[in-house]
């Protein structure tokens, strides 16, 4: 929200300085984001007199000007067609920064003639798009005076941040009202005198809304103007609009923009001669199209209120008007719209259509319902003053919703919730200054919020109002208790897992991605989110219409975007939620990752290697290990979900509980996404990992023994469908005290091994901790290994 200091003082009677005003704005919650003092920016530019302008001897379109700056005479080469002897213009000396062309002036020669400075145009100064000639000032402009002062540009522009609940401060008067409540002056009255009409309006307002949807547009008013002249708006209005970044268009359009920013009341005017029949507020026909004022054509649906006449849609309710009935320079008859719209409906409409307008920004935050009454009179006064003509009687449809809110504040709650002591009388005074109707009831303050504060709904809202106006700097400093300095755990075990998972995957060489929690329904279906997908009632865009069933869906689409831009070899991960249903229990934390292309790039010392299923398994096990899952006790099964390759995937289980799943992505998924394989992925379900029991001794990360470890190799003949993991787990459990590790180093099928069988060779490492192992002890463990594997798999020791 932008406004100038003089604009603010149209509503605020105060002797406060600019700094006092900006400091107070930030203290009451209207944070000042910046102050632009154009007088300081344009300080080098002064009024100058062109004493002589003669043709350039070496260029037909240039002139050599002798310029009197008031302190000296300088020569300037100028190419403007209106440069002439005896005129007054704006001079920029050498060393000046010219903002419109982003140039710092230097002395030099142009076609052999010295040029020491510049006579500037409005565009070169960044004031407008005008560049047909240099600025031509009146004869009485004081020589040598700062141009900013002469042109009225010495009015600082203040920009404040508006939180979503403070729609009342999206008008300069609302900002002034808050400053008055904070004790910084008094509020000037504004002219809302009822403007009489001289004839019956030939166009009427009507509403055609279902009985249960009346709140979409509860009230609309306006009137007909005839015989208006739509010329340029006055200079003061144009200057203010330009100062806040708006381009003046015409008096009628500028009036609507000015009232929007001055009073926070959006308006719209139709060229009445282009309107056919009465104007009706109703829901649009699905598929109806409208050419809007921004030049784009939009397709409407049945959930959008549109302003219709007999020609069809003429405006999008609360968002933007239509081009076909827009006012032009030759407009002579006008029909005014001052309406109320449902904020939620406006927000949904604007989001669906992708329109960001000043009207939408205000309507979706909630307007003062009474502004639909005085807005007609304010607009009428300005139109008649600036455009002339005659106004009809006011026409309206619907009713302004009655105000029934009443909020009670217990004075003690300010100290309990806000931490500051404020006397009850002071609390009541603050609320009264903010426009609340206040009454005392059994020691409490009964407050009726003003019509312009739809955001005040509860006692906590009143506490906030009292605190921000009284001043947050009045919160007392309290010394923390001594034990508060002692270190203490601030993260739960579940929260620490998220950090541990991220760290583990970064050490695995992966890059973290942060993606939306939404995906398209097409992508969700590839990853198990078909008919059961959690569909959004109000998506932020058409291609993000369901909650993601797994972060893997987002990572896969990210891989496609990277590949399209030449980055086909990548390793991405994300730790975030997946959505099973709309309950809190249906939001699970998942560490998901994807590797695409080559795991090991081409190198002179060795060939490239594509990422494979074992890389994905290693990533999953790294996360599980970092989260203190019992990796050595996990089982591997082959029942991975359908987005994985059925023969190159697996599931890591702890008993019946699934902790992770991994594998190559299914060729069907790769084809649907247009992702060139191979691509491997994993998902670790952090919520499924059992939490460590309270009081359980953590295992040391490094367990050293002074005794020499012993390694023994075994080769077992097993049926070819027996997974190697079953052999490894059986061997590992033969003697948990001595066996420190078991690994598979060979798989063989062929000569010497009967059909239907395979040979699995494993290495078993024995680590004594109390004494060196004897041959007898080693043989005893070996016998246990053979017996355990035979029992678990039906295999035999290979001779």
ABEGO torsion letter per residue (X at the ends): XBBBAAAAAAABBBABBAAAAAAAAAAAGBBBAEBBBAAAAAAABBBBBBABBBBBAABAABBBBBBBAGABBBBBBBABAABBBGBBBBBBBBGBBBAAAGBBBBBBBBGGBBBBEBBBBAAAAGABABAABBBBBBAABBBGBBAAAAAGAABBBBBBBBBAABAAAABAAAAAAAAAAAGBEBBBBBBABBBBBABBBABBBBBBBBAAAAAABABBBEBBBBGBBBBBBBAAAAAAAAAAGBBBABAAAAAAAAAAAAAGBBBBBBBAAABBEBBBBBBBBBGBBBBBAAGBBBBBBAABBBBBBAAEBABBBGABBBAAABBBAABABBBBBBBBBBAAAAAAAAAAAGBBBAAAAAAAAEBBAAAAAAAAAAAAAAAAAAAEEBBBBBBBBEBBBBBABBBBBBAAAAAAAAGBBBBAAAAAAAAAAAGBBBBBBGGBBBBBBBAABAABABAAAAAAAAAAAAEAAABBBBBBBAAAABBBBABBAAAAAAAAAAAAAAAAGBBBBBBBABBBAAAAAAAGBBAABBBBABBABAABABBBABAAAAAAAAAAAAAAAGBABBBBBBBBBBBABABAAABBBBBBBBBBEBABBBBAABBBBBBBAAAAAAAAAAAAAAAGBBAAABBBBAABBAABBAABBBBBBBEABBABBBEBBBAAAAAAAGBBOBBBBBBBBAAABBBBBBGBBBBBABBBBABBBBBBBBBBBBBAABBAAAAAAAAAAABAAABABBBBABBBBEBGBBBGBBBBBBBBBBBBAABBBBAAAAAAAAAAAAAAAAAAAGBBBBX
